[in-house]
Amino acid sequence: MKMANSLLTTNSELLGQLKMILNQFSNGEFAKPLPILSNSSVGMHVRHIIEFYQCLLEGYDIGIIDFDRRKRNKQIEESMHEALQETELIHFRLLAMPDKSLLLLSNLTGVENKDLGLTTSFHRELVYVIEHTIHHFAIIKIAILNEFQNINLPKNFGVAYSTIQHLASQH
């Protein structure tokens, strides 16, 4: 039970950080293509994070997770308000979900209908989504530090928990 609480707490903290930065963006800033991000926008990275959570939650319901078949909803990447609303829905729903076994589908070949199926669990995939989210936070942080200095970042935003622990042990 302790592990489950830790996973939910960590995901809750990350979603809270996401909401904090979203509330500081205008729609124009959020959707602006940025050369430093190869002309992707902060909104595109936020959508990507949100859609991984959505895939996990939808997969939970049917017992099959497939991160490759995301909806790629343009509205989430272009509207900060839509992204914020989706983040709040995910945050609320995530807190009430116990662990269970799932099937993870993943296409590692690029060839259509060549999915690999692996047995996994909801908690294992929560760990994956944590790492995925932090990775995209690091990319978003690059954009904010270079283009949007008016946006305040939470401490350790985009830094892996193992790195935070390592740095703390060095002092």
For each residue, the residues with C-beta under 8 A, 3 or more apart:
1: 4 5
2: 5 6
3: 6 7 123
4: 1 7 8 98 99 123
5: 1 2 8 9
6: 2 3 9 10
7: 3 4 10 11 123 126 127 130
8: 4 5 11 12 94 95 126
9: 5 6 12 13
10: 6 7 13 14 130 161
11: 7 8 14 15 94 126 129 130
12: 8 9 15 16 91 94 95
13: 9 10 16 17
14: 10 11 17 18 130 133 134 137
15: 11 12 18 19 53 87 90 91 94
16: 12 13 19 20 91
17: 13 14 20 21 137 154 157
18: 14 15 21 22 46 49 87 133 137
19: 15 16 22 23 84 87 88 91
20: 16 17 23 24 152 154
21: 17 18 24 25 140 144 151 153 154 157
22: 18 19 25 30 46 80 83 84 87
23: 19 20 84
24: 20 21 150 151 152
25: 21 22 29 30 42 80 148 151
26: 29 30 80
27: 30 31 78 79 80 81
28: 31 32
29: 25 26 32 42 147 148
30: 22 25 26 27 41 42 43 46 78 79 80 83
31: 27 28 41 43 77 78 79 80
32: 28 29 41 42 147
33: 37 39 40 41
34: 37 39 40 41 42 143 146 147
35: 38 39
36: 142 143 146 147
37: 33 34 40 41 42 44 45 139 142 143
38: 35
39: 33 34 35
40: 33 34 37 44 45
41: 30 31 32 33 34 37 44 45 77
42: 25 29 30 32 34 37 45 46 140 143 144 148
43: 30 31 46 47 76 77 78 79 80 83
44: 37 40 41 47 48 77
45: 37 40 41 42 48 49 136 139 140 143
46: 18 22 30 42 43 49 50 76 77 83 136 140
47: 43 44 50 51 72 73 76 77 83
48: 44 45 51 52 70 136
49: 18 45 46 52 53 132 133 136 137
50: 46 47 53 54 76 83 86 87 90
51: 47 48 54 55 70 71 72 73 76
52: 48 49 55 56 67 70 129 132 133
53: 15 49 50 56 57 90 94 129
54: 50 51 57 58 70 71 86 90
55: 51 52 58 59 65 66 67 69 70
56: 52 53 59 60 65 67 122 125 126 129
57: 53 54 60 61 90 93 94 97
58: 54 55 61 62
59: 55 56 62 63 64 65 66 102 125
60: 56 57 63 65 97 100 102 122
61: 57 58
62: 58 59
63: 59 60 100 101 102 103
64: 59 102 103 104 105
65: 55 56 59 60 102 103 104 105 120 125
66: 55 59 69 104 105 106 115
67: 52 55 56 70 106
68: 105 106 107 115
69: 55 66
70: 48 51 52 54 55 67
71: 51 54
72: 47 51
73: 47 51 76 77
74: 77 78
75: 78 79 82
76: 43 46 47 50 51 73 79 82 83 86
77: 31 41 43 44 46 47 73 74 83
78: 27 30 31 43 74 75 82
79: 27 30 31 43 75 76 82 83
80: 22 25 26 27 30 31 43 83 84
81: 27 84 85
82: 75 76 78 79 85 86
83: 22 30 43 46 47 50 76 77 79 80 86 87
84: 19 22 23 80 81 87 88
85: 81 82 88 89
86: 50 54 76 82 83 89 90
87: 15 18 19 22 50 83 84 90 91
88: 19 84 85 91 92
89: 85 86 92 93
90: 15 50 53 54 57 86 87 93 94
91: 12 15 16 19 87 88 94 95
92: 88 89 95
93: 57 89 90 96 97
94: 8 11 12 15 53 57 90 91 97
95: 8 12 91 92
96: 93
97: 57 60 93 94 122
98: 4 122
99: 4 121 122 123
100: 60 63 121 122
101: 63 119 120 121
102: 59 60 63 64 65 119 120 121 122 125
103: 63 64 65 117 118 119 120
104: 64 65 66 117 118 119 120 125
105: 64 65 66 68 115 116 117
106: 66 67 68 115 116 118
107: 68 110 111 112 114 115 116
108: 116
109: 114
110: 107
111: 107 114
112: 107
113:
114: 107 109 111
115: 66 68 105 106 107
116: 105 106 107 108
117: 103 104 105
118: 103 104 106
119: 101 102 103 104
120: 65 101 102 103 104 124 125
121: 99 100 101 102 124 125
122: 56 60 97 98 99 100 102 125 126
123: 3 4 7 99 126 127
124: 120 121 127 128
125: 56 59 65 102 104 120 121 122 128 129
126: 7 8 11 56 122 123 129 130
127: 7 123 124 130 131
128: 124 125 131 132
129: 11 52 53 56 125 126 132 133
130: 7 10 11 14 126 127 133 134 161
131: 127 128 134 135 160
132: 49 52 128 129 135 136
133: 14 18 49 52 129 130 136 137
134: 14 130 131 137 138 158 159 160 161
135: 131 132 138 139
136: 45 46 48 49 132 133 139 140
137: 14 17 18 49 133 134 140 141 157 158
138: 134 135 141 142 158 159
139: 37 45 135 136 142 143 158
140: 21 42 45 46 136 137 143 144 158
141: 137 138 144 145 153 157 158
142: 36 37 138 139 145 146
143: 34 36 37 42 45 139 140 146 147 148
144: 21 42 140 141 147 148 149 151 153
145: 141 142 149 153
146: 34 36 142 143
147: 29 32 34 36 143 144
148: 25 29 42 143 144 151
149: 144 145
150: 24
151: 21 24 25 144 148
152: 20 24
153: 21 141 144 145 157 158
154: 17 20 21 157
155:
156: 159 164
157: 17 21 137 141 153 154
158: 134 137 138 139 140 141 153
159: 134 138 156 163 164
160: 131 134 163 164
161: 10 130 134 164 165
162: 165 166
163: 159 160 166 167
164: 156 159 160 161 167 168
165: 161 162 168 169
166: 162 163 169 170
167: 163 164 170 171
168: 164 165 171
169: 165 166
170: 166 167
171: 167 168
